[in-house]
Amino acid sequence: MIRCENLSKSFRRARVLDGIDLDIALGERIALIGSNGAGKTTLIRCLLGEYVHDGKVSIDGRSPRKERTAVLGSIGFVPQLPPPLKMPVGQLIEFSASLSRADPKKIDAIADRLGLNVDEIRARPFIKLSGGMKQKLLIAIALGRDAKLLIMDEPAANLDPEARKIFFDLLAERQHDATMIISSHRIDEVASLVNRVIEMDMGKVVLDDKVADDVSLSGRFACRIVSRRADAALAKTLASWKFTADESGLVWTGEVAGPDRLRFMGMLSRYVALIGDLSLNEASR
Amino acid sequence: MKQLWLTARLDIVESLRARWFMIYMLVFGGIVALLFLFGLTESRVLGFIGLSRLLVTYIQLTMAILPIFVLITTVRSVAGDREAGVFEYLLSLPVSLGAWFWGKILGRYIVIFAPVFLAMLAAVLIAMIKEIEIPWYMFGYYTALLAAMAACFLGLGMLISSVARTTDMAQGAAFMTWLLLLLFLDLILLGLMIQERVVPEVAIGIALVNPLQVFRTAALALFDPQLIVLGPAAYVILDTFGAFGYKIFALAYPTALGLLAAGLGYFLFRRGDLP
């Protein structure tokens, strides 16, 4: 689906992409990782036809630069930083839906699933929304179209646990008919979402590996935590993950999305001295 | 065509919500209000009387304010949008570069022309209510002149935005362009050049090339080509080419210059990095 041949890009004298060769097939879910300045954003911009470059890039055999509208019509993009658009939310949805020939109602529906009621914010300027709301809306716009390629730059960074869970469900629904490229600084943020990891450093691909794909994107883990004593900070954190406590306030139960389990464990590690018992069982697949 | 109009609409909505547009509206609305308030329609200076006095003052003030306003706001918002990531996101949508660039120009043109025209129209409406005689030919020609002026400086602004990669550079270049045009106005450096016995053809050539000078000469030439406020180069030009021919030139040349600059800007925009 995506082919990069000897892709190189320089800014003045700095070589930001250095002879990248890549083949990405339909249905692959790629984690594009690397430190700042590794070349991830430049690669994404080349895929979107936004940068002129040396070498070749083709998506379904077409150049994203020369056949912009045809190629970009099948790409859904979520940027890392939401653009500071002053236009109302309703117009942004209408604009992107019109260009992509998508149904605005589908975008509204996906935003609704992510916990964002578009009707309530339709007249609000996009720039005035909170970081999480902006992210949800951009995800809804990207997923609300029939995109065969989803390019997402740190897409879940601003989402709360509940929205992340739904976001993973939405990706799971698209995993067989779309290719996904998810960019991140850290592998643990996206490891459980993907089946292939591409690491970049100094403009080169330094690692290209397949990942064990045991946990499905829609998988759930039933979790039970017993706290040694009541603790307000732990209670607040678990409540944000939609966990509920029993009458004693010491036994907490809830569900964790499969792809989010590493992040969940990372969060729990901060309270390890408080935890007397912990179980995490795969509930459904 | 649909993509072009969608982009134009987008730019109009973005501009209407921007602070610069509020100031822009207030400036031109305020000028007309102040001119009426100071009783300009009732005074007579150098043969201008009634609404013609008001209109000629209005167009002189517009000539001083509109070019720098259009240049700075255009480059600020276009280069600023690029820097802030607006281009990265919106150009990831399936819109052709032609529709994007020209749609942006169309939207911005409407936004910058409408307030200056509406302010002038308001002046005419107030004059009608006050039963002041309306110089319709002058109103029509000034409308065309404002349209040409907006096209000219918008085109130059878009060219600067395409070349400059940062907002600071773009603003600096826009300011320098305006300053350069201002310096070569008839009554400033051009007058000095003539005084210093520069070859007349050079002085007249500069006066014909400088769009600010072209607008100034055309606006005043509507009355009396012998006016002393015209300046030496303008006097020679009008004497040589005739008032009517010059008035046509004053509309065609700046519009063509603006379109040429915008076309060059589009060429550079299309062949370079977009965000």
Contacts between the chains, C-beta under 8 A, distances in Angstrom:
chain1	res1	chain2	res2	distance
A	45	B	88	7.0
A	45	B	273	7.9
A	45	B	275	6.5
A	48	B	91	7.5
A	48	B	92	4.9
A	50	B	87	7.7
A	50	B	88	6.6
A	50	B	91	5.9
A	50	B	92	7.2
A	50	B	273	6.8
A	50	B	274	4.4
A	50	B	275	5.4
A	51	B	273	4.9
A	51	B	274	7.4
A	51	B	275	7.9
A	52	B	271	7.0
A	52	B	272	6.6
A	52	B	273	6.1
A	68	B	94	6.9
A	68	B	95	7.7
A	68	B	96	6.1
A	68	B	97	6.7
A	69	B	3	7.9
A	69	B	94	4.5
A	69	B	95	7.0
A	69	B	96	5.5
A	70	B	94	7.7
A	71	B	94	7.9
A	72	B	92	6.5
A	72	B	93	6.5
A	72	B	94	4.0
A	72	B	95	7.9
A	73	B	94	4.2
A	75	B	92	7.0
A	77	B	89	7.3
A	77	B	92	4.1
A	79	B	85	6.3
A	79	B	88	6.0
A	79	B	89	5.2
A	79	B	92	7.7
A	81	B	85	5.5
A	82	B	89	7.8
A	83	B	84	6.5
A	83	B	85	4.9
A	83	B	86	4.4
A	83	B	88	7.1
A	83	B	89	4.3
A	83	B	90	7.1
A	84	B	84	5.1
A	84	B	85	7.6
A	84	B	86	6.7
A	85	B	14	7.2
A	85	B	86	6.5
A	85	B	89	8.0
A	86	B	13	7.6
A	86	B	14	5.2
A	86	B	17	4.2
A	86	B	18	6.6
A	87	B	10	6.4
A	87	B	13	4.9
A	87	B	14	5.7
A	87	B	17	7.4
A	88	B	13	7.5
A	91	B	10	7.3
A	91	B	13	5.9
A	95	B	6	5.9
A	95	B	9	8.0
A	95	B	10	5.7
A	95	B	93	7.7
A	96	B	93	5.6
A	98	B	2	7.2
A	98	B	6	5.7
A	99	B	3	6.6
A	99	B	6	6.6
A	99	B	93	4.7
A	99	B	94	5.3
A	99	B	95	5.4
A	100	B	93	6.5
A	100	B	94	6.0
A	125	B	17	6.5
A	138	B	89	7.8
A	151	B	92	8.0
